[in-house]
Amino acid sequence: MGGSMRKPARILACVASVTVLAAILFAWGICGWWPIPSIRGRIDARIDVAHKQYRQLGYGRPFRGADEYARLLQQQYGVDFHYADYCTVSRSLMDYADAYNEVSTVAAINKFGRDIFKDSYDQAVKDWDLKNGTKPAN
């Protein structure tokens, strides 16, 4: 009789474990914690860097001077800047772009010996402000 009590307890423990695991995976996916876009972003960036192709991905509403920023990066450093998406951006696209940029940005900074992205951004915003007659934010 002692053996028959153990079997239902084991089945219950197994069902409880599967239920908890399913709940964790569901929450993980719903909350955007699924790591696959991030993994893909890092892999894609490593492949591009290995082929000496440097790129930065943007998303969301373009900042003032975004076109000039892209032009400066391309002309001065051979780095492409692309908007992956504009207004409505999925969590997975943000994860992909952020992971991609983590790898590619560090590689480009190491290659050129300084933060070319900050330098280009500062110059692009300054040029945009001069062209459009706006005062730069302090």
JOVENRA-V574672 format. One record per helix or strand. SS is the DSSP state (H for helix, E for strand). FROM is the first residue (numbers start at 1). TO is the last residue. If there is no record, write none. Layout:
[[SS FROM TO] [SS FROM TO]]
This chain:
[[H 2 30] [H 36 50] [E 55 59] [H 66 77] [E 80 85] [H 91 112] [H 116 132]]
